[in-house]
Amino acid sequence: MKKSYLALLLGAFILTCLSSVGWAETEKDVVAPEEQPRSQEVVPEKAIVPLDASVTDHTVTVAGKKLNYRARAELMPVFDDKGDELGRVFYVGYSRTKVSGKDRPVTFAFNGGPGSSSLFLHMGAFGPKVVKSSPDGIGLPRPPYVVQDNGDTILEETDLVFVDPIGTGFSRGFDPESSESFWGVSEDVASVAQFIRMYLTREGRWGSPIYIAGESYGGIRATGLASALMDMGIMPSGIILVAPVASYGDLVPDSSNDRPYIHALPAMAAAAWYHGKLPEDLQSLPLEKVLSNARDWASGAYLKALWDGNGLSEEEFEVVLEGLNRYTSLPERDIKSLNLRVPPAVFLSGLLQEDRLMISRYDTRLTGPGGWYDYGEDPMFTLVGAPYYTAFMSYLRDDLDFSTDREYLSGNDEALYRWNFQSGSEGFVGYPNTVDLLASAMRRCDFLKVFVAMGAYDMTCTADSILYTLGRLDVPVERLKENVTVKTYDGGHMMYTNPSAKAALKSDLDRFFGGR
């Protein structure tokens, strides 16, 4: 299937340095070498993939209180309408024990990508165990990489199921061709919805309140799931969106779409403030005031200038040029050469250019050596790459008693590049957008709660792009005020890598679940 230029553009925008995918068969399919004729080539050994769930019991200490829970790691089959197996979805579920579970919520959580496993929300934010990191969450710890109790787990409030969609983690389609059939906006939503239905049936959880939690592209998935589950007869009680995207038009600019430049400016001002690069009158202000000033200017003078385009007078152009220099600290000559439109890579490379440092797109507090921003060397990938992956592999085997020869794909660039970003658009040609699906779900259900977590230093899914999206929900204003909670944290795209932000997120989510 040929991909459009738009799909390739979106793929490049959210590229992650990931692994390729293949389908691994079970050990029983291998013909023993001694059973083969001598003239026949020996069949290579194939990956051992467990078909049974691994169930283990554990405890975790939260606020001085010991919580008992049961973990279940499994590759659950998914089927087509004829009942034929299409593939298997890997998940790790956690359920409190020694408590009444009839009305206890269950939250289905996933990261985004597309093509990313649930590793980061699982082992960095919500799970009962997290990867041990440096005290400030910024420095790269030395091996060995291990897990420790997560005092900020939300298991206290809700049971948890971390889902790896087909093509991520250990999840695979029955063959490479069937894997690709899951890779699209609507296909992905449909398959995860079917997984949720299967889980509720197999685990006897149809009576439980259902919550959905998604990060990054997981915002597209989560907002799409809200309506899809309702269509299946499953009424979600709440949605948790962590640094989400629900409309790619708010993130990806082109010659007729300047919105992303408007949305990015406050995030650039936050980064410049953090690194001490703003003019003294701005640098002396608290971050909240800097963000407020930057938003006012971006939605006023800057928005008008971009709207006017080539109609700007020379004097007006110079005024806006000075404003961009003021909030980004980039040289005016560079901004002028870019026609007042600063791409993220230019800012990430230019802010600390004198020190030959680039800053992270995912968390602009982080820096790395280099004169030009290199996506593959983004400091956040180093911080959460090997430490998370290594610790999780040990955790699966040593704590959860789950082992397989299959490679765990924390991310999958093949899924990303083959992703059908146009599916489900019903003839509309443009950027993926599930805002209307979320609005529909909120109109249909007056108790559907939405919690949105944003990172002040996130330049991947900027806080202002999220605020703009929420401002376009076609839902009665009073319902929005009552049901939508928005919080900004001292961190980036994965704000929970900052220990203080993770603690604040935990506290806010406790209140979110407590108000159900």
C-alpha positions as CSV (number, residue, x, y, z in Angstrom):
1,M,0.0,0.0,0.0
2,K,1.5,3.3,-1.1
3,K,1.8,6.0,1.6
4,S,0.9,9.6,1.0
5,Y,3.4,12.4,1.5
6,L,1.4,13.5,4.6
7,A,1.8,10.1,6.2
8,L,5.6,10.2,5.6
9,L,5.6,13.8,7.0
10,L,3.8,12.7,10.2
11,G,6.1,9.7,10.5
12,A,9.2,11.8,10.3
13,F,7.8,14.2,12.8
14,I,7.3,11.5,15.5
15,L,10.2,9.3,14.5
16,T,11.6,7.2,17.4
17,C,14.8,5.2,17.3
18,L,13.3,1.8,17.4
19,S,13.5,-1.8,16.3
20,S,12.0,-3.7,13.5
21,V,9.3,-6.4,13.9
22,G,9.0,-10.0,13.0
23,W,6.6,-12.9,13.8
24,A,8.1,-15.6,16.0
25,E,6.5,-19.0,16.2
26,T,6.4,-21.4,19.1
27,E,8.8,-24.1,20.0
28,K,6.4,-26.9,19.1
29,D,6.6,-25.9,15.4
30,V,10.3,-26.7,15.2
31,V,11.3,-30.1,13.6
32,A,14.0,-31.7,15.7
33,P,17.2,-32.0,13.6
34,E,17.6,-35.7,14.2
35,E,14.1,-36.3,12.7
36,Q,15.1,-34.8,9.3
37,P,16.7,-36.5,6.3
38,R,20.4,-35.7,6.0
39,S,19.9,-34.0,2.7
40,Q,17.4,-31.5,4.2
41,E,18.5,-28.3,5.7
42,V,18.2,-28.0,9.4
43,V,15.3,-25.7,10.4
44,P,16.6,-22.9,12.7
45,E,15.3,-22.8,16.3
46,K,12.5,-20.4,16.7
47,A,11.5,-18.1,19.6
48,I,9.7,-19.7,22.5
49,V,6.5,-17.8,23.2
50,P,4.5,-18.7,26.3
51,L,0.8,-19.1,25.7
52,D,-0.2,-19.3,29.4
53,A,-0.4,-16.3,31.7
54,S,2.1,-15.9,34.5
55,V,0.3,-14.9,37.8
56,T,2.4,-13.7,40.8
57,D,1.6,-12.1,44.1
58,H,3.4,-9.0,45.5
59,T,3.3,-6.1,47.9
60,V,4.1,-2.4,47.5
61,T,4.4,0.3,50.2
62,V,2.6,3.5,49.5
63,A,2.6,6.3,52.1
64,G,3.7,3.9,54.8
65,K,0.8,1.5,53.9
66,K,1.4,-2.0,52.5
67,L,-0.7,-2.8,49.4
68,N,-1.2,-6.4,48.4
69,Y,-1.7,-7.1,44.7
70,R,-1.6,-9.7,42.0
71,A,0.3,-9.3,38.7
72,R,-0.7,-11.1,35.5
73,A,1.5,-11.1,32.4
74,E,0.0,-12.6,29.4
75,L,-0.2,-12.7,25.6
76,M,-4.0,-12.6,25.0
77,P,-5.3,-13.7,21.6
78,V,-7.4,-11.4,19.4
79,F,-9.8,-12.8,16.9
80,D,-11.6,-11.7,13.7
81,D,-15.4,-12.0,13.3
82,K,-15.0,-15.6,12.2
83,G,-13.3,-16.5,15.4
84,D,-9.9,-17.0,13.8
85,E,-6.8,-15.8,15.7
86,L,-5.3,-12.6,14.3
87,G,-2.5,-12.2,16.8
88,R,-1.7,-11.8,20.5
89,V,-1.6,-8.7,22.6
90,F,0.9,-8.6,25.5
91,Y,-0.2,-6.9,28.7
92,V,0.7,-6.7,32.4
93,G,-2.3,-6.3,34.7
94,Y,-2.2,-5.4,38.4
95,S,-5.2,-6.0,40.7
96,R,-5.4,-5.3,44.4
97,T,-6.0,-8.3,46.6
98,K,-7.6,-8.4,50.1
99,V,-10.0,-5.6,49.1
100,S,-13.5,-5.6,47.6
101,G,-13.1,-5.6,43.9
102,K,-16.7,-5.4,42.6
103,D,-16.8,-1.7,42.2
104,R,-13.1,-1.1,42.0
105,P,-12.0,0.8,38.8
106,V,-9.7,-0.7,36.2
107,T,-7.6,1.5,34.1
108,F,-6.2,0.5,30.7
109,A,-3.0,2.4,30.0
110,F,-0.7,2.7,26.9
111,N,1.9,5.0,25.4
112,G,1.7,6.3,21.9
113,G,4.2,6.5,19.0
114,P,2.4,5.2,17.1
115,G,4.6,2.1,17.5
116,S,5.5,2.6,21.2
117,S,4.9,0.0,23.9
118,S,3.5,0.9,27.3
119,L,6.9,0.6,28.9
120,F,7.2,4.2,30.0
121,L,3.9,4.8,31.7
122,H,4.2,1.3,33.2
123,M,7.7,1.6,34.6
124,G,8.0,5.4,35.0
125,A,4.7,6.6,36.2
126,F,1.7,4.5,37.2
127,G,2.9,0.9,38.0
128,P,3.6,-0.5,41.4
129,K,7.3,-0.7,40.5
130,V,9.4,1.9,38.7
131,V,12.9,2.1,37.3
132,K,15.3,3.5,39.9
133,S,16.6,6.8,38.6
134,S,18.9,9.6,39.7
135,P,17.5,11.8,42.6
136,D,16.7,14.7,40.3
137,G,15.5,12.6,37.4
138,I,17.9,14.4,35.0
139,G,21.2,12.6,35.3
140,L,21.8,9.2,33.7
141,P,22.3,6.6,36.4
142,R,25.1,4.0,36.1
143,P,24.2,0.3,35.8
144,P,22.9,-1.9,37.2
145,Y,19.4,-0.8,36.3
146,V,16.8,-2.1,38.8
147,V,13.2,-1.5,39.8
148,Q,12.0,-0.2,43.2
149,D,8.6,0.3,44.9
150,N,6.7,3.2,43.4
151,G,5.3,5.3,46.2
152,D,3.4,7.3,43.6
153,T,1.6,4.3,42.0
154,I,-2.1,4.9,41.3
155,L,-2.8,1.2,42.1
156,E,-4.1,2.5,45.4
157,E,-7.1,4.0,43.5
158,T,-7.5,1.7,40.5
159,D,-6.4,-1.7,39.2
160,L,-4.1,-1.3,36.2
161,V,-3.7,-3.0,32.8
162,F,-0.7,-1.9,30.7
163,V,-1.4,-2.7,27.0
164,D,1.1,-3.2,24.2
165,P,-0.8,-2.8,20.9
166,I,0.1,-5.2,18.1
167,G,3.6,-4.6,16.7
168,T,4.9,-3.3,20.1
169,G,6.3,-5.0,23.1
170,F,5.8,-8.8,22.7
171,S,2.6,-8.3,20.8
172,R,2.5,-9.5,17.2
173,G,0.1,-10.3,14.4
174,F,-0.2,-13.9,13.3
175,D,2.1,-13.0,10.4
176,P,3.8,-9.8,9.2
177,E,0.9,-9.0,6.8
178,S,-1.7,-9.3,9.6
179,S,0.4,-7.1,11.8
180,E,0.2,-4.3,9.3
181,S,-3.6,-4.6,9.3
182,F,-3.6,-3.2,12.8
183,W,-1.5,-0.1,12.0
184,G,-3.9,2.7,11.4
185,V,-5.9,5.3,13.4
186,S,-9.2,3.4,13.3
187,E,-7.7,-0.1,13.1
188,D,-5.7,0.6,16.2
189,V,-8.7,1.9,18.1
190,A,-10.8,-1.1,17.1
191,S,-8.2,-3.7,18.1
192,V,-7.5,-2.1,21.5
193,A,-11.3,-1.9,22.1
194,Q,-11.6,-5.6,21.3
195,F,-8.7,-6.3,23.7
196,I,-10.5,-4.4,26.5
197,R,-13.7,-6.3,25.8
198,M,-11.8,-9.6,26.0
199,Y,-10.1,-8.6,29.2
200,L,-13.4,-7.6,30.9
201,T,-14.9,-11.0,29.9
202,R,-11.9,-13.2,30.8
203,E,-11.2,-11.5,34.1
204,G,-14.9,-11.0,35.1
205,R,-14.6,-7.2,35.3
206,W,-17.7,-6.1,33.5
207,G,-19.1,-4.6,36.7
208,S,-16.0,-2.3,37.2
209,P,-15.8,1.4,36.3
210,I,-13.5,1.7,33.2
211,Y,-10.8,4.3,32.8
212,I,-8.5,4.9,29.8
213,A,-5.0,6.4,30.1
214,G,-2.9,7.4,27.1
215,E,0.3,9.3,26.5
216,S,1.3,11.3,23.4
217,Y,-0.2,9.5,20.4
218,G,-2.1,7.6,23.1
219,G,-4.3,10.7,23.1
220,I,-5.5,9.9,19.6
221,R,-6.1,6.3,20.8
222,A,-7.8,7.2,24.1
223,T,-10.1,9.8,22.7
224,G,-11.1,7.4,19.8
225,L,-11.6,4.6,22.3
226,A,-14.1,6.7,24.4
227,S,-16.7,6.6,21.6
228,A,-15.7,3.2,20.3
229,L,-16.3,1.6,23.7
230,M,-19.6,3.3,24.0
231,D,-20.6,1.8,20.6
232,M,-19.8,-1.6,22.0
233,G,-21.9,-1.1,25.1
234,I,-18.9,-0.2,27.4
235,M,-19.3,3.1,29.2
236,P,-16.0,4.6,30.3
237,S,-16.0,6.7,33.5
238,G,-12.9,8.7,32.8
239,I,-10.0,9.4,30.4
240,I,-6.4,10.3,31.5
241,L,-4.4,12.1,28.9
242,V,-0.7,12.6,29.5
243,A,1.1,15.1,27.2
244,P,-1.5,14.1,24.5
245,V,-2.2,14.8,20.9
246,A,-5.7,14.6,19.6
247,S,-5.2,16.8,16.5
248,Y,-2.0,16.6,14.5
249,G,-2.9,19.9,12.8
250,D,-2.0,21.6,16.1
251,L,1.5,20.1,15.9
252,V,2.6,19.8,12.3
253,P,3.0,23.1,10.4
254,D,2.8,23.6,6.6
255,S,2.5,26.5,4.3
256,S,-1.2,26.9,5.1
257,N,-1.0,26.0,8.8
258,D,0.9,28.3,11.2
259,R,-0.9,27.2,14.4
260,P,2.0,25.0,15.6
261,Y,4.3,28.0,15.6
262,I,1.9,29.9,17.9
263,H,1.6,26.9,20.2
264,A,5.4,26.4,20.4
265,L,6.3,29.9,21.5
266,P,5.4,29.6,25.2
267,A,7.3,26.3,25.4
268,M,10.4,28.0,23.8
269,A,10.1,30.8,26.4
270,A,9.9,28.3,29.2
271,A,13.1,26.6,27.9
272,A,14.9,29.9,27.6
273,W,13.8,30.9,31.1
274,Y,15.0,27.5,32.6
275,H,18.4,28.0,31.0
276,G,18.7,31.7,32.1
277,K,18.6,33.1,28.5
278,L,15.7,35.6,28.7
279,P,16.0,39.4,29.1
280,E,16.3,40.4,32.7
281,D,12.8,41.7,33.0
282,L,11.4,38.3,31.9
283,Q,14.1,36.2,33.6
284,S,13.2,37.7,37.0
285,L,9.6,36.5,36.7
286,P,8.2,33.2,37.9
287,L,7.7,30.6,35.1
288,E,3.9,30.9,35.3
289,K,4.1,34.7,34.6
290,V,6.6,34.1,31.7
291,L,4.2,31.6,30.2
292,S,1.3,34.0,30.6
293,N,3.1,36.8,28.9
294,A,4.4,34.6,26.1
295,R,0.8,33.3,25.4
296,D,-0.6,36.8,25.3
297,W,2.0,37.9,22.8
298,A,1.8,34.7,20.7
299,S,-2.0,34.8,20.5
300,G,-2.0,38.6,19.8
301,A,0.8,40.3,17.8
302,Y,2.4,37.0,16.6
303,L,-0.8,35.4,15.4
304,K,-1.8,38.5,13.5
305,A,1.6,38.7,11.8
306,L,1.4,35.1,10.6
307,W,-2.1,35.6,9.5
308,D,-1.2,38.7,7.5
309,G,1.7,36.8,5.9
310,N,3.3,38.7,3.0
311,G,1.0,41.6,3.8
312,L,3.2,42.7,6.7
313,S,4.9,46.1,6.3
314,E,8.6,46.2,7.0
315,E,8.0,48.1,10.2
316,E,5.5,45.4,11.4
317,F,7.9,42.7,10.5
318,E,10.7,44.3,12.6
319,V,8.4,44.6,15.6
320,V,7.5,40.9,15.5
321,L,11.1,40.0,14.9
322,E,12.0,41.8,18.1
323,G,9.3,40.0,20.0
324,L,10.5,36.6,18.8
325,N,14.0,37.4,19.8
326,R,12.7,38.5,23.2
327,Y,10.9,35.2,24.0
328,T,13.2,32.7,22.3
329,S,16.6,34.4,22.7
330,L,17.6,33.4,19.2
331,P,19.5,35.9,17.1
332,E,17.3,38.2,15.0
333,R,19.2,37.3,11.8
334,D,18.3,33.6,12.2
335,I,14.6,34.4,12.9
336,K,14.5,36.8,9.9
337,S,16.0,34.1,7.6
338,L,13.1,31.8,8.7
339,N,10.5,34.4,7.9
340,L,9.4,34.6,11.6
341,R,8.7,30.8,11.8
342,V,11.1,29.0,14.1
343,P,11.1,25.2,13.6
344,P,11.7,23.2,16.8
345,A,15.1,21.8,15.6
346,V,16.4,25.3,15.1
347,F,15.5,26.4,18.6
348,L,16.7,23.2,20.2
349,S,20.1,23.7,18.4
350,G,20.3,27.5,18.8
351,L,19.4,28.3,22.4
352,L,22.7,27.0,23.9
353,Q,24.7,27.3,20.7
354,E,27.6,29.1,22.4
355,D,28.1,26.1,24.6
356,R,27.7,23.7,21.7
357,L,24.8,22.1,23.5
358,M,21.5,20.9,22.1
359,I,18.4,20.6,24.3
360,S,15.8,17.8,24.3
361,R,12.6,18.1,22.3
362,Y,10.9,15.9,24.9
363,D,12.2,17.8,28.0
364,T,13.9,21.1,27.3
365,R,15.6,21.0,30.7
366,L,17.8,18.3,29.4
367,T,20.9,19.0,27.4
368,G,23.4,17.0,25.3
369,P,26.6,17.8,23.4
370,G,26.3,18.7,19.8
371,G,26.2,21.8,17.6
372,W,22.9,20.8,15.9
373,Y,19.9,18.9,17.3
374,D,20.0,15.2,16.4
375,Y,16.7,13.4,17.0
376,G,18.5,10.1,17.4
377,E,20.7,11.6,20.2
378,D,17.9,13.4,22.0
379,P,18.9,13.4,25.7
380,M,15.6,12.0,26.8
381,F,16.1,8.8,24.8
382,T,19.4,8.3,26.7
383,L,17.7,8.9,30.0
384,V,14.8,6.5,29.6
385,G,16.2,4.1,26.9
386,A,18.6,1.5,28.2
387,P,17.8,2.0,31.9
388,Y,14.1,1.4,31.4
389,Y,14.5,-1.4,28.9
390,T,17.1,-3.3,30.9
391,A,15.3,-3.0,34.2
392,F,12.0,-4.1,32.7
393,M,13.5,-7.2,31.1
394,S,14.9,-8.2,34.5
395,Y,11.7,-7.3,36.2
396,L,9.6,-9.5,33.8
397,R,11.8,-12.5,34.4
398,D,12.7,-12.2,38.1
399,D,9.6,-10.7,39.6
400,L,6.7,-11.6,37.2
401,D,8.1,-15.0,36.1
402,F,7.5,-14.2,32.5
403,S,10.1,-15.2,29.9
404,T,10.2,-15.4,26.1
405,D,12.9,-15.5,23.4
406,R,10.9,-12.9,21.4
407,E,12.3,-9.4,21.3
408,Y,10.5,-6.8,23.3
409,L,9.9,-3.8,21.0
410,S,9.7,-0.7,23.2
411,G,9.1,1.1,19.9
412,N,8.7,0.0,16.3
413,D,9.7,2.2,13.4
414,E,8.1,-0.1,10.9
415,A,4.7,0.4,12.5
416,L,5.3,4.1,12.5
417,Y,6.2,4.4,8.8
418,R,3.5,2.0,7.7
419,W,0.8,3.7,9.9
420,N,-2.3,4.7,8.0
421,F,-2.9,8.1,9.4
422,Q,-5.9,8.7,7.1
423,S,-8.0,5.7,8.2
424,G,-11.3,6.5,9.8
425,S,-11.3,10.0,8.2
426,E,-14.5,9.2,6.1
427,G,-13.2,10.9,3.0
428,F,-11.5,13.8,4.7
429,V,-8.0,14.4,3.6
430,G,-5.9,16.0,6.3
431,Y,-4.2,15.5,9.7
432,P,-5.5,12.9,12.1
433,N,-8.0,14.4,14.5
434,T,-10.1,12.7,17.1
435,V,-11.4,15.8,18.9
436,D,-14.9,15.3,17.6
437,L,-14.9,11.7,18.9
438,L,-14.0,12.9,22.4
439,A,-16.7,15.6,22.2
440,S,-19.2,13.0,21.1
441,A,-18.4,10.8,24.0
442,M,-18.7,13.7,26.5
443,R,-22.0,14.8,25.0
444,R,-23.3,11.2,25.3
445,C,-22.1,10.7,28.9
446,D,-22.6,13.5,31.4
447,F,-20.3,11.9,34.0
448,L,-17.3,11.2,31.7
449,K,-14.4,12.8,33.4
450,V,-11.2,13.9,31.5
451,F,-7.9,14.6,33.2
452,V,-5.1,16.2,31.2
453,A,-1.5,16.4,32.3
454,M,0.9,18.7,30.5
455,G,4.6,19.3,30.8
456,A,5.8,22.9,30.8
457,Y,9.1,21.9,29.1
458,D,7.5,19.7,26.4
459,M,8.2,20.7,22.8
460,T,6.8,17.5,21.3
461,C,3.2,17.9,22.3
462,T,3.3,21.5,23.6
463,A,1.0,22.5,26.4
464,D,-0.6,25.2,24.2
465,S,-1.5,22.7,21.5
466,I,-3.4,20.7,24.1
467,L,-5.2,23.8,25.4
468,Y,-6.2,24.8,21.9
469,T,-7.6,21.3,21.3
470,L,-9.6,21.3,24.5
471,G,-10.9,24.8,23.5
472,R,-12.5,23.2,20.4
473,L,-14.5,20.6,22.1
474,D,-18.2,21.0,21.1
475,V,-19.5,20.3,24.5
476,P,-21.6,22.5,26.8
477,V,-19.4,24.9,28.6
478,E,-20.7,24.0,32.1
479,R,-20.0,20.3,31.4
480,L,-16.5,21.1,30.4
481,K,-15.9,23.1,33.5
482,E,-17.3,20.3,35.7
483,N,-15.7,17.3,34.0
484,V,-12.3,18.4,32.6
485,T,-9.3,18.9,34.8
486,V,-6.0,20.3,33.3
487,K,-2.7,20.4,35.2
488,T,0.8,21.6,34.2
489,Y,3.8,20.0,35.7
490,D,7.5,20.9,36.2
491,G,8.7,18.5,33.5
492,G,8.6,17.6,29.9
493,H,6.7,15.2,27.7
494,M,7.3,12.5,30.3
495,M,6.9,14.8,33.2
496,Y,7.0,11.8,35.6
497,T,10.7,11.5,35.1
498,N,10.9,14.5,37.5
499,P,10.3,12.9,41.0
500,S,8.5,16.0,42.3
501,A,6.3,16.2,39.2
502,K,5.5,12.5,39.5
503,A,4.4,13.0,43.2
504,A,2.2,15.9,42.2
505,L,0.7,13.9,39.3
506,K,-0.1,11.1,41.8
507,S,-1.8,13.5,44.2
508,D,-3.9,15.0,41.4
509,L,-5.0,11.6,40.1
510,D,-6.0,10.5,43.6
511,R,-8.4,13.4,43.7
512,F,-9.5,12.6,40.1
513,F,-10.4,9.0,41.0
514,G,-11.8,10.1,44.4
515,G,-14.3,12.3,42.7
516,R,-15.9,9.6,40.6
